[in-house]
Amino acid sequence: MNQTALPSSTMTADEFGQRVAARLSQAADALPYDVSERLRAARMQALAQRKRPAAQPVIHLRPAAATAHGQGPELALGGGEGGSWWRSIISAAWLAALLVGLAWVHQTQTESISSEITEVDTALLTDELPPSAYADPGFVQFIKSSRTGPNAPH
């Protein structure tokens, strides 16, 4: 198995691309003529469609003087140089709320499932039907629908 070096943080994308192109070019001589011509045509199309990266303008959202004097929005919300503890507290609160919500959903589903099982067991123990009637797959659904139907006791 060939092992290629992954691009390191110091290697630029262009250097990595040149290394990959050199590797691919090594075996290009062994390809049949029609395959190499199709690859050449595809390469030319790709180069023609390649877009040049546009220079991104620098946008200043706030005046530098407002932040320097402690009046910027980051400092008001606790986001300045010393605001990392405030973000940590807010993140911990959101995480705690999420965990409480998940625990509540789990508890609610567990109670719902256990109440359904209790209803079926109660119907099985208090009814005069033979236990073989409860082996019918549609019978549990019949019990549920008869309990929630319009004539069900409240």
C-alpha positions, 0 to 999 in steps of 0.5 A: 500500500502506498503511503502519502504524506498528509499535508502538514500545517506548514505545507501550503495547499499549492505545495501539496497540490504540486506533490500530488500532481507529481505523484500522478504524473509518474504513472501517466506514461503507462496509460493508453493514448485515449485515456491520457487524451481524455485526462488532458482534455478534462484538465484543460476544462478544469483549468478554464473553469477555475475561479480566482479567489476574490480579495475579501474586503475588511469590514469593521463592525464597531469602532475601535475606540468604543472597544478600547474604552470598554463600551463595545457590545462584547464587553457589555455582554461579557465577551471582551478579554475577561469575558470567557468565564461568562461564556463558560457559565452560559454554556454550562447553563445551556448544557444543564438545561439540555440534560434536564430536558433529556432526562425529563423526556426519558422519564416521561417515555418510561412512565408511558410504556410502563403504564401501557404494560400495567393496563394490559396486565390489569386487563389480563388479570381481571378479565374472564377471558382465557389467557390464550385470547391475549396471545392474539397480536391484535388483541392488545390493540383492541384493548387500547382502542376500547379504553380510549374509545368514545364509550370508555370510562373516564 
